[in-house]
Amino acid sequence: MKNSAPIRVFLVEDSLVALTILKRILASSPEVNVVGTAANGVEALEQIPAAQPQVICTDLHMPKMDGLELTRRIMTDYPRPILVISASVNTQEDSRNVFKLLQAGALDVFPKPSIDSLSDYEQVKHELINRIKVLAGVTVFTRHISRTTTVEPRTQPVSPKSQPEAFSPKPVRNSQFPLPKVVAIGASTGGPQALYTILKQLSANFPVPILCVQHISEGFLQGLVDWLAGECSLRVTIAQAGEFPKPGTIYFAPERQHLQLDTQGRLITVGTPPVSGHRPSVTALFQAVATCYPRSAVGILLTGMGRDGADGLQAIAQAGGITIAQNEQTCVVFGMPKEAIALGAAQHILPISEIAPMLLNRICYINSRHP
């Protein structure tokens, strides 16, 4: 079988040290070919049409044109998968700006390698090359957008497949329908954009707590929380052990910790071994929710690589809860939902835009019937 051509990557980075490290990392893989570099967005836009990269990696802070404006221009003129490579940021403003690049159309974030991180060189190399390989398989589309419009990158549309029908919102008339008490959401690549789309539609008085696991590079979780908190009506926070989850609040699993629940329903965070290769793990959260809230949990599995969450969604379904998987057409990477669907764990397979309306219909309507 003939080997496929290397992935064509373009690097936009104003730090010579960081650029040198990135080129060294990518040159070590025969599957990747750096086809151009630029020190800022202006230079990048001049070179990208001729270079024809499959993946673009960009920094946030650069002179002349920063990563945010560059991302907007690329998504309008030369749509390509974009990986944001940025230093872990300490200020709240910088944290939010990193995620504004995802809102503008970038697909993922990765910590900028530095001299200090070279002690973990092999791990950084493996993770960066793997991230680029994943993004190279994503097809994005031109978006003519304003500066405040959310871009929803999507995979190439595919032929319809045999699957459960998408949910069509309608009043729930069955008074015997179990009262949902918690929503659990899991996501990986493309998750921040998908979470934004769902959570932006929910009001501050949403009547149940929301527990989330988002696979994200270390150092970026607080930025994700800060960004969503600034964009959504609900309270967004990182889960603290011992706290009872409250309605109208979104709790994210801490970095390097599984998020679970004790027998009284309090949040617990544990550093037990990874599940499905991840810590925090979506499956670990979903299984805990299924145990603590049988027949009264909603599990939602969003875009992402791998199969984390599939077994957990099945546990929620088997416990009598409601299960939802994001559909293929609106996923950035149709890995995790696909695995759950293959298990028969997804009762509803929905476009990302229809998930919040279903939550509002199923949860808010039922709660109004059960004051």
C-alpha positions in Angstrom: 0.0 0.0 0.0 1.4 3.4 -1.0 2.2 5.8 1.8 0.2 9.0 1.9 1.9 12.3 1.5 3.1 14.1 4.7 0.6 16.6 6.3 1.5 20.1 5.1 1.8 22.4 8.1 2.3 26.2 8.3 3.7 27.8 11.4 2.9 31.4 12.5 5.1 32.3 15.5 7.0 35.5 16.3 9.3 33.9 18.9 12.4 32.5 17.2 13.1 30.1 20.1 9.5 28.7 20.0 9.6 28.5 16.2 12.9 26.6 16.3 11.5 24.1 18.8 8.3 23.6 16.8 10.2 23.0 13.6 12.5 20.5 15.4 9.5 18.6 16.8 7.7 18.4 13.5 10.8 17.6 11.5 11.2 14.4 13.6 8.0 13.0 12.0 7.9 11.7 8.4 4.2 12.3 8.6 4.5 16.0 8.8 6.1 18.6 6.5 6.5 22.3 7.5 5.7 24.1 4.2 6.1 27.7 5.5 6.6 29.9 8.5 5.7 33.5 9.3 6.3 35.9 12.2 2.9 37.5 12.2 -0.5 37.3 10.5 0.3 39.7 7.7 3.2 37.6 6.6 1.1 34.5 6.9 -1.7 35.7 4.7 0.8 36.6 2.0 2.3 33.1 2.0 -0.6 30.7 2.8 -2.2 30.8 -0.7 1.0 29.5 -2.3 1.9 27.1 0.5 -1.5 25.4 0.5 -1.1 24.0 4.1 -3.5 21.4 5.4 -3.1 22.6 9.0 -2.1 26.1 10.3 -0.5 26.6 13.8 -0.7 30.1 15.2 0.3 32.0 18.3 -2.0 34.5 19.9 0.2 37.5 20.5 2.1 38.7 17.4 3.0 42.2 16.0 1.1 43.7 13.0 -1.7 41.1 13.1 -2.4 38.8 16.0 -3.7 35.3 16.0 -7.3 36.3 16.5 -7.5 38.6 13.4 -5.5 36.0 11.5 -8.0 33.3 12.4 -10.9 35.4 11.2 -9.2 36.2 7.9 -8.2 32.6 7.3 -11.7 31.3 8.0 -13.1 33.9 5.6 -10.6 33.6 2.8 -8.6 30.3 3.1 -10.5 28.0 5.5 -8.1 25.5 7.1 -8.0 23.6 10.4 -6.2 25.9 12.9 -4.3 24.9 16.0 -3.6 27.7 18.5 -0.2 27.2 20.1 0.1 29.5 23.0 1.8 29.8 26.3 -0.3 29.0 29.3 -1.7 32.4 30.2 -1.9 34.0 33.6 -4.2 36.9 33.0 -7.9 36.5 32.7 -8.0 38.7 29.5 -5.3 36.6 27.8 -7.2 33.4 28.8 -10.4 34.6 27.2 -8.6 35.8 24.1 -7.2 32.3 23.5 -10.7 30.9 23.4 -11.9 33.8 21.2 -9.7 32.2 18.6 -11.8 29.0 18.9 -14.9 31.0 18.8 -13.6 32.5 15.5 -13.0 29.1 13.9 -9.8 27.6 15.3 -10.2 24.0 16.3 -8.0 23.3 19.3 -5.3 24.8 21.7 -1.9 23.5 22.6 0.7 24.8 25.1 3.7 26.5 23.4 6.8 24.4 23.9 9.7 26.2 25.6 13.2 25.4 26.8 11.7 24.5 30.2 9.4 22.0 28.7 12.1 20.1 26.9 12.5 17.7 29.8 9.1 16.3 28.6 10.2 16.5 24.9 9.1 13.1 23.9 5.6 13.6 25.4 5.2 17.1 23.9 6.4 15.7 20.5 3.9 12.9 20.6 1.0 15.0 21.7 1.6 17.8 19.2 2.1 15.5 16.2 -1.0 13.5 17.2 -3.0 16.7 17.5 -1.9 17.8 14.0 -2.8 14.4 12.5 -6.3 14.6 14.0 -6.9 18.2 12.7 -5.6 17.3 9.2 -8.6 15.0 8.8 -11.1 17.8 9.5 -12.8 19.7 6.7 -13.8 23.3 7.6 -15.8 25.6 5.5 -15.7 29.3 4.6 -17.5 31.5 7.1 -18.4 35.1 6.3 -18.8 36.3 9.8 -18.9 39.4 12.0 -16.4 39.7 14.9 -19.0 38.5 17.4 -20.5 35.6 15.4 -19.6 32.1 16.5 -18.0 29.8 13.9 -19.0 26.2 14.1 -16.4 24.2 12.2 -17.8 21.0 10.8 -16.7 17.8 9.3 -17.5 17.1 5.7 -21.2 16.3 5.3 -21.7 12.5 4.8 -24.4 10.3 3.4 -27.3 9.7 5.8 -26.8 6.6 7.9 -29.2 4.4 9.8 -29.6 5.9 13.2 -32.2 7.0 15.7 -34.3 10.0 14.6 -33.2 13.4 15.7 -35.3 15.0 18.5 -38.0 17.4 17.4 -38.8 19.7 20.4 -42.4 19.3 21.6 -44.1 19.6 25.0 -43.6 16.5 27.2 -47.1 15.4 28.3 -46.2 12.2 30.2 -46.4 13.1 33.9 -44.6 9.8 34.7 -41.5 10.9 32.9 -38.7 10.9 35.5 -37.7 14.3 36.8 -34.1 15.1 35.6 -31.8 16.2 38.4 -28.5 16.6 36.7 -26.9 17.1 33.2 -23.5 15.6 32.5 -21.6 16.6 29.4 -18.4 15.2 27.9 -16.3 16.6 25.0 -12.8 16.6 23.5 -11.6 18.1 20.2 -14.1 20.8 19.1 -15.7 20.7 22.6 -15.2 24.4 23.6 -17.2 25.5 20.6 -19.9 22.9 21.1 -20.2 23.7 24.8 -20.5 27.4 23.9 -23.3 26.6 21.5 -25.3 24.6 24.1 -24.6 26.7 27.2 -25.2 30.1 25.6 -28.8 29.1 25.1 -29.5 28.3 28.8 -30.7 30.9 31.2 -29.3 31.7 34.7 -32.3 29.9 36.3 -31.7 26.6 34.6 -33.2 24.2 37.2 -30.5 21.6 37.5 -26.6 21.5 37.8 -24.4 20.7 34.8 -21.3 18.6 35.3 -18.7 18.7 32.5 -15.5 17.0 31.4 -13.6 18.7 28.6 -10.3 17.1 27.4 -8.0 20.1 27.1 -4.2 20.7 27.3 -3.0 21.4 30.8 -2.9 25.1 31.7 -6.0 26.0 29.6 -8.9 24.9 31.8 -9.2 28.1 33.7 -9.2 30.1 30.5 -12.0 28.0 29.2 -14.0 28.5 32.4 -13.4 32.3 32.3 -14.4 32.5 28.6 -17.6 30.6 29.1 -18.4 32.5 32.2 -18.1 35.8 30.2 -20.3 34.4 27.4 -23.0 32.5 29.3 -25.8 33.4 31.8 -25.0 30.4 34.1 -22.3 30.4 36.7 -19.2 28.5 35.5 -16.6 27.1 37.8 -14.1 24.4 38.4 -15.5 21.7 40.7 -14.5 21.7 44.4 -14.6 18.5 46.4 -17.3 18.3 49.0 -19.6 20.8 47.3 -23.2 19.9 46.6 -23.9 20.8 42.9 -26.3 23.6 42.6 -28.9 24.4 39.9 -27.8 27.0 37.3 -24.2 26.2 37.8 -21.7 24.5 35.4 -19.0 22.5 37.1 -15.8 21.4 35.2 -13.6 18.6 36.3 -10.2 19.9 37.5 -7.1 19.2 35.6 -5.6 15.7 36.2 -8.6 14.7 38.4 -11.7 12.6 37.7 -15.0 14.3 38.7 -17.4 12.0 40.5 -20.1 12.0 43.2 -20.3 10.4 46.6 -23.3 8.5 47.9 -24.8 11.8 49.2 -24.5 13.5 45.9 -21.5 15.7 46.8 -18.8 16.4 44.2 -15.6 14.5 44.7 -12.3 14.8 42.7 -9.9 11.8 42.6 -6.5 11.2 41.1 -7.1 7.5 40.4 -5.6 6.1 37.1 -6.8 7.3 33.7 -10.0 5.8 32.2 -10.0 5.3 28.4 -6.6 7.0 28.5 -7.9 10.2 30.1 -8.0 11.9 33.5 -10.4 13.5 33.8 -12.5 10.9 32.0 -16.0 11.4 30.6 -16.8 7.8 31.3 -15.7 8.1 35.0 -18.1 11.1 35.3 -21.0 9.4 33.5 -20.7 6.2 35.5 -20.8 8.1 38.7 -23.8 10.1 37.6 -25.6 6.9 36.5 -25.0 5.4 40.0 -26.0 8.6 41.9 -28.9 9.6 39.8 -30.5 6.5 38.2 -33.4 7.4 35.9 -32.9 11.1 36.6 -29.7 12.0 34.7 -29.2 13.4 31.2 -25.9 12.4 29.6 -24.6 14.3 26.5 -21.5 13.2 24.5 -20.0 15.7 22.2 -17.3 15.9 19.5 -14.0 14.3 20.2 -11.3 11.8 19.3 -11.3 8.3 20.7 -14.0 6.5 22.7 -14.0 8.1 26.2 -17.6 8.5 27.3 -19.1 5.7 25.2 -19.2 3.2 28.1 -20.3 5.9 30.5 -23.2 7.0 28.2 -24.3 3.4 28.1 -24.3 3.3 31.9 -26.6 6.3 32.0 -28.9 4.7 29.4 -29.0 1.4 31.3 -29.8 3.2 34.5 -32.9 4.8 32.9 -31.5 8.2 32.1 -31.7 10.3 28.9 -28.7 10.0 26.5 -27.8 12.3 23.7 -24.9 12.1 21.2 -23.9 14.9 18.8 -24.4 14.0 15.2 -21.6 13.4 12.7 -22.4 16.4 10.5 -21.8 18.9 13.3 -18.9 17.2 15.0 -15.3 18.4 14.5 -14.2 14.8 15.2 -16.9 12.1 15.1 -15.0 9.7 17.4 -16.5 9.6 20.9 -20.2 10.0 19.8 -19.7 7.4 17.0 -18.4 4.9 19.6 -21.4 5.5 21.9 -23.8 5.2 18.9 -22.2 1.9 18.0 -22.9 0.6 21.5 -26.5 1.6 21.2 -26.0 4.0 24.1 -27.4 7.1 22.4 -31.2 7.5 22.6 -31.0 10.8 20.6 -28.5 11.8 17.9 -28.8 15.6 17.4 -27.1 18.5 15.6 -25.3 20.7 18.1 -27.9 23.4 17.7 -30.8 21.2 18.8 -29.3 19.9 22.0 -30.1 23.0 24.2 -33.7 23.1 22.9 -34.2 19.5 23.9 -32.7 20.2 27.4 -35.0 23.2 27.8 -38.0 21.2 26.7 -37.4 18.1 28.7 -36.0 19.7 31.9 -37.7 23.1 32.2 -41.1 21.8 31.1 -41.0 18.8 33.5 -39.7 21.0 36.4 -42.6 23.4 35.8 -44.9 20.4 36.3 -43.2 19.4 39.5 -42.8 22.6 41.5 
